Amino acid sequence: MGRYDFTTRPNRLGHHTEKWRKSEQDPDLLQLWIADMDFEALPEIRTALRRYADEHIFGYPYASDQLYQAIIDWEKREHGYEVDREAIVLIEGVVPAISVAIQALTNEGDSILINTPVYPPFARSVKLNQRNLVTNSLVNSNGHFEIDFAQLEHELVTHDVKLYIFCNPHNPSGRVWTKEEIKQVGLLCQKYGVLLISDEIHQDLALFGHQHCSFNTVDSRFKEFSLILSSATKTFNIAGTKNSFAIIENPALRKKFTHRQLTNNQHEIPTVGLITTETAFTYGKPWLEELKAVLETNICFAVDYLTQHTKIQVMKPEGTYLIWLDFSPYELSHEEIHEKLQKEAKVVLNDGKTFGKEGTCHARFNAAAPLATIQEACQRIARVFGE
């Protein structure tokens, strides 16, 4: 028995929770889609926010020295990345940071590359900013994704790519890229003068003995053309409090980024985001260790159960709490698959098509809930898609 409660599923109905919104009309629906967790919060975060509510006036804040030090200490201790304070830029979220970087570092019509399938806001941000989207399809090799580096190099050159948005660990597959793979990515960017955004928001959730390597720790030369984006929000389930950070080592890139951030009036962070981030990085390590053990148990159950009881091809993640499911053996249309999931199984998963064309007949399963919830969801899916 651990210190923390990972067995009680909090009631999220009536709290304006996006993940569970549809269940307010249909309570039988199990929501395993949007990437937040159905676990009780880190107790120290609740305490810190109560103290803030009791003691403070809700005016404009500024980031404390302790917050910056908490980020610096976390990066060094957890990821071996020694970061100077001046390289850290706070921003309300990783997705807004991607848009700021696109606007600051590229021009309309420039080509930006992403590996697909991938987190939907990557493509959306490129398109809405009137840039040319270039997609590099990941290859499913023996049940996990790999990068086709020959094809990647071809696309970087052919499309004169200016910016590459890289996802590590990868969403939706949970792939934790190896140091060797990251180095190949970085050397190609260096060779062709491509800037790189490394979305590392799931960095703390490497599982099953896999080790996350932050892009800039692989080769110090990569610091000249990279922006690392991360946050405590995914790790500690505090996305609603809104705070993330960019690590931009190159002063010229950082100046362009912060200028655009100010132009967009995106330089202010909510006080609750400052408080929750500092608290999470200061006190959250024991909670995180227990969480990771729970996630590994949940993932192993889901992978084993769905593999044994259905024809679904299940991609076991190396990190994150996200499981990529392939329903193509059923020879149903994409729409039929998701209709059966929601109307018959009463389980809501992420629509695979939103991650790119490679997501046809796929769904993303969120395993960050008490084991009983994961078991119930898998049993429901098996009743509808059983062999």
C-alpha positions in Angstrom: 0.0 0.0 0.0 1.5 3.3 -1.1 1.3 6.8 0.4 -1.2 8.0 -2.3 -4.6 7.0 -3.5 -4.6 5.7 -7.1 -7.6 3.4 -6.6 -10.4 6.0 -6.1 -11.8 7.5 -9.3 -12.7 11.2 -8.5 -16.1 12.4 -9.4 -15.6 14.7 -12.3 -19.2 15.2 -13.3 -20.6 18.7 -12.9 -17.1 20.2 -12.7 -17.0 21.5 -16.3 -14.5 18.8 -17.0 -13.9 18.5 -20.8 -13.0 14.8 -20.6 -16.2 13.8 -18.9 -18.6 16.3 -20.5 -20.5 13.8 -22.6 -21.0 11.6 -19.5 -23.1 14.3 -17.9 -25.8 13.4 -20.5 -25.0 9.7 -20.6 -23.5 8.5 -17.3 -22.8 5.0 -18.7 -20.0 6.4 -20.9 -16.5 5.7 -19.8 -14.2 8.5 -20.9 -10.7 7.3 -21.8 -9.7 9.9 -24.4 -8.4 13.3 -23.6 -4.9 13.1 -22.0 -5.5 14.0 -18.4 -5.6 11.6 -15.5 -8.5 10.3 -13.3 -6.5 10.2 -10.1 -6.5 12.3 -6.9 -4.2 15.2 -7.0 -0.8 15.5 -5.3 -1.8 16.5 -1.7 0.8 19.2 -1.5 -0.7 20.9 -4.5 -4.1 21.1 -2.8 -2.5 22.5 0.3 -0.6 25.1 -1.6 -3.7 26.3 -3.5 -5.7 26.4 -0.3 -3.0 28.5 1.3 -3.1 30.8 -1.7 -6.9 31.2 -1.5 -6.7 31.9 2.2 -3.8 34.4 2.3 -3.5 36.2 -1.0 -5.1 39.0 -3.0 -5.7 37.7 -6.6 -3.7 40.3 -8.4 -0.9 40.2 -11.0 1.9 37.7 -10.1 5.5 37.3 -11.0 7.5 34.1 -11.1 9.5 33.5 -8.0 13.2 32.6 -7.8 12.0 29.3 -6.1 10.0 28.4 -9.2 12.9 28.8 -11.6 15.1 26.9 -9.2 12.6 24.1 -9.0 12.6 23.7 -12.8 16.4 23.9 -12.9 16.7 21.2 -10.2 14.1 19.0 -11.7 15.7 19.0 -15.2 19.2 18.3 -13.7 18.1 15.6 -11.3 15.5 13.8 -13.5 17.0 14.3 -17.0 20.6 15.2 -16.5 20.1 18.5 -18.3 21.9 21.5 -16.7 19.9 24.6 -17.6 20.7 28.2 -16.8 17.8 30.3 -15.6 18.2 32.8 -18.5 17.4 30.0 -21.0 14.0 29.3 -19.4 10.9 31.1 -20.8 7.6 30.6 -19.0 4.5 30.3 -21.2 1.0 29.2 -20.4 1.2 25.9 -22.4 3.2 23.8 -24.8 0.7 24.2 -27.7 0.7 28.0 -27.4 4.5 27.8 -27.4 4.5 25.9 -30.6 2.4 28.6 -32.3 4.7 31.4 -30.9 7.7 29.6 -32.3 6.1 29.1 -35.7 5.3 32.8 -35.8 8.6 33.9 -34.5 11.0 31.7 -36.5 9.3 31.0 -39.8 7.4 33.0 -42.5 4.0 32.3 -44.1 4.4 29.6 -46.7 7.5 28.1 -45.1 7.5 24.3 -44.8 7.2 22.7 -41.3 7.6 19.0 -40.8 5.9 16.6 -38.3 6.1 12.8 -37.9 2.6 11.3 -38.2 0.5 10.0 -36.6 1.0 12.7 -33.9 -0.7 14.9 -31.4 -3.4 16.8 -33.5 -2.4 20.4 -32.5 0.9 20.1 -34.3 -0.8 20.0 -37.7 -3.5 22.4 -36.7 -0.9 25.0 -35.5 1.0 24.8 -38.8 -2.1 25.1 -41.0 -3.7 27.9 -39.0 -0.5 29.9 -39.2 -0.5 29.6 -43.0 2.6 27.4 -43.2 3.1 24.4 -45.5 2.6 21.2 -43.6 5.0 18.3 -44.5 4.2 14.9 -42.9 6.8 12.1 -42.4 5.0 8.8 -41.7 6.4 6.7 -38.9 6.9 3.1 -39.6 5.3 0.3 -37.5 8.2 -2.2 -37.0 7.6 -5.1 -34.7 4.9 -3.3 -32.7 6.5 0.0 -32.2 7.1 3.1 -34.3 10.4 3.9 -36.0 11.6 6.8 -38.1 12.5 6.2 -41.7 15.5 8.4 -41.8 16.1 8.1 -45.5 12.6 9.3 -46.2 13.0 12.0 -43.5 16.1 13.4 -45.1 14.4 13.3 -48.5 11.5 15.3 -47.2 13.7 17.9 -45.4 15.5 18.6 -48.6 12.7 18.3 -51.1 10.4 20.6 -49.2 13.1 23.0 -48.0 11.9 22.5 -44.4 12.6 25.4 -42.0 11.2 23.9 -38.8 10.7 20.3 -37.5 8.2 19.7 -34.6 9.4 16.6 -32.9 7.5 14.7 -30.2 9.5 12.9 -27.5 8.1 10.8 -25.9 5.8 10.3 -28.8 2.0 10.9 -28.6 0.0 8.8 -29.4 2.2 5.7 -29.4 4.2 6.3 -26.2 7.5 5.6 -28.1 10.5 6.9 -26.1 13.1 7.7 -28.7 16.6 6.4 -28.1 19.7 8.6 -27.8 20.9 7.2 -31.2 17.6 8.1 -32.9 17.5 11.6 -31.4 21.1 12.1 -32.6 20.2 11.1 -36.1 17.3 13.6 -36.0 19.6 16.4 -34.7 22.4 15.7 -37.2 19.9 15.9 -40.1 18.6 19.2 -38.8 22.1 20.5 -38.4 23.1 19.4 -41.9 20.2 21.2 -43.6 19.8 24.2 -41.3 16.5 23.2 -39.9 15.2 24.5 -36.6 13.7 22.0 -34.2 11.0 22.1 -31.5 11.2 19.2 -29.2 7.9 18.7 -27.4 9.0 16.8 -24.2 5.9 17.3 -22.1 5.7 13.5 -21.4 9.4 13.4 -20.4 8.8 12.3 -16.8 6.6 9.4 -17.9 9.2 7.0 -19.4 8.2 3.5 -18.3 9.4 -0.1 -18.2 13.0 0.8 -17.8 13.1 3.2 -20.8 15.1 6.4 -20.4 14.0 9.7 -21.8 16.8 11.7 -23.4 16.2 15.4 -23.7 17.2 16.6 -27.2 19.9 19.0 -26.0 21.6 16.4 -23.8 22.4 14.2 -26.7 24.8 16.7 -28.4 25.6 20.1 -27.0 25.7 21.5 -30.6 22.0 20.9 -30.9 21.4 23.8 -28.4 22.0 26.2 -31.3 18.9 25.3 -33.3 16.5 23.9 -30.8 13.6 24.8 -28.5 12.7 22.4 -25.8 9.1 22.5 -24.5 8.0 20.9 -21.4 5.8 21.3 -18.3 4.7 19.8 -15.0 1.2 19.8 -16.2 1.1 16.3 -17.9 3.2 14.6 -15.2 1.2 15.9 -12.3 -2.3 16.3 -13.9 -2.5 20.0 -13.5 -3.1 21.0 -17.1 -6.0 23.3 -16.1 -3.7 25.5 -14.1 -1.8 26.6 -17.2 2.0 26.8 -17.0 4.7 25.4 -19.2 8.3 26.3 -20.1 10.5 26.6 -23.1 14.2 26.1 -22.8 15.9 28.1 -25.5 19.7 28.1 -25.2 20.4 30.2 -28.3 20.0 33.9 -27.3 19.0 35.0 -30.8 16.2 32.4 -31.0 15.1 33.2 -27.5 14.9 36.9 -28.3 12.7 36.3 -31.4 10.5 33.9 -29.3 10.0 36.3 -26.4 9.4 39.2 -28.7 6.6 37.3 -30.5 5.3 36.1 -27.1 5.0 39.8 -26.0 3.5 40.8 -29.3 0.8 38.2 -28.8 0.4 39.2 -25.1 1.2 35.7 -24.0 3.8 36.6 -21.5 1.6 36.3 -18.4 1.1 33.1 -16.4 -1.8 32.5 -14.0 -0.8 32.5 -10.4 -2.2 29.0 -9.9 0.1 27.8 -12.6 3.2 29.2 -11.0 2.2 27.7 -7.6 1.3 24.2 -8.9 4.5 23.9 -11.0 6.8 24.9 -8.1 5.0 22.6 -5.7 4.9 19.7 -8.1 8.6 19.8 -8.9 9.5 20.4 -5.2 7.4 17.7 -3.6 6.1 15.5 -6.3 8.8 12.9 -6.9 7.4 10.2 -4.5 3.9 10.7 -6.0 5.4 10.3 -9.5 7.2 7.1 -8.6 3.9 5.5 -7.4 2.1 6.8 -10.4 4.5 5.2 -12.8 4.1 1.8 -11.1 0.3 2.2 -11.4 0.5 3.1 -15.1 2.7 0.1 -15.8 0.2 -2.2 -14.2 -2.7 -0.6 -16.1 -0.9 -0.7 -19.4 0.2 -4.3 -19.0 -3.4 -5.3 -18.1 -4.9 -3.5 -21.1 -2.3 -4.8 -23.6 -2.6 -8.4 -22.4 -6.4 -8.4 -22.1 -7.1 -6.8 -25.4 -4.5 -9.0 -27.2 -6.0 -12.1 -25.7 -9.7 -11.3 -26.1 -9.9 -9.3 -29.3 -8.2 -9.0 -32.7 -7.1 -5.4 -31.9 -3.4 -4.8 -32.6 -2.2 -3.1 -29.4 1.0 -1.0 -29.5 2.5 -1.2 -26.0 3.9 2.2 -25.0 7.4 2.7 -23.7 6.2 5.9 -21.9 3.2 8.1 -21.4 -0.2 6.6 -20.4 -1.4 6.4 -24.0 -2.0 3.2 -25.9 -2.4 3.1 -29.7 -5.0 0.6 -30.9 -5.4 -0.7 -34.4 -8.8 -2.0 -35.3 -8.1 -2.7 -38.9 -8.3 -6.6 -38.6 -12.0 -6.2 -38.2 -12.4 -4.8 -41.8 -14.9 -2.2 -40.6 -14.9 1.4 -41.7 -13.3 4.0 -39.4 -16.7 5.5 -38.6 -18.2 2.0 -37.8 -15.4 1.3 -35.3 -15.9 4.5 -33.4 -19.7 4.2 -33.5 -19.4 0.7 -32.0 -17.0 1.9 -29.3 -19.2 4.7 -28.2 -22.7 3.3 -28.7 -22.2 -0.4 -28.0 -19.2 -0.6 -25.7 -19.9 2.8 -24.1 -16.2 3.7 -24.1 -14.9 7.0 -25.6 -11.4 6.9 -27.0 -9.6 9.4 -29.1 -10.4 9.3 -32.8 -7.3 8.0 -34.6 -7.9 10.1 -37.7 -7.2 13.3 -35.8 -3.6 12.2 -35.5 -3.1 12.0 -39.3 -4.1 9.7 -42.1 -2.1 6.9 -40.5 -4.7 6.9 -37.7 -7.5 5.5 -39.9 -9.1 2.6 -38.1 -7.2 3.5 -35.0 -8.0 4.9 -31.5 -6.0 6.2 -28.6 -6.7 4.7 -25.2 -5.9 6.6 -22.0 -4.8 4.3 -19.3 -4.4 6.9 -16.5 -7.3 5.9 -14.3 -7.8 3.4 -11.5 -7.2 -0.2 -12.5 -10.9 -1.0 -12.0 -11.8 1.6 -14.6 -9.3 0.2 -17.1 -10.5 -3.4 -16.5 -14.1 -2.3 -17.0 -13.2 -0.5 -20.3 -11.3 -3.4 -21.7 -14.1 -5.8 -20.8 -16.6 -3.6 -22.5 -14.5 -3.3 -25.6 -13.9 -7.1 -25.7 -17.7 -7.8 -25.5 -18.2 -5.8 -28.7 -14.9 -6.6 -30.5 -14.3 -10.1 -29.1 -13.1 -12.8 -31.4 
